[in-house]
Amino acid sequence: MYENKIVQNNIEKLKAYGYEFIEPQIGTMAIKGEKGAVGRLPKPQNIVNYILNIDFN
């Protein structure tokens, strides 16, 4: 789903408005057991590290 053209277009639009995204990870997906697909939720520590490094200035 993440690599879907419509999803990617919407992400680009949101980025143009200044929204930030944490890129998904690659790995085994919960649905259908797909392996190597992009779209897996990042590990919680990666999300925390991303947030802690945001420059709000």
Number of C-alpha atoms within 10 A of each C-alpha: 10 14 11 8 10 11 12 13 12 11 16 13 12 13 12 10 9 9 10 11 10 11 13 14 14 14 15 15 15 9 7 7 10 11 12 12 16 17 16 16 15 13 10 9 9 12 13 10 10 12 11 9 8 9 6 4 3
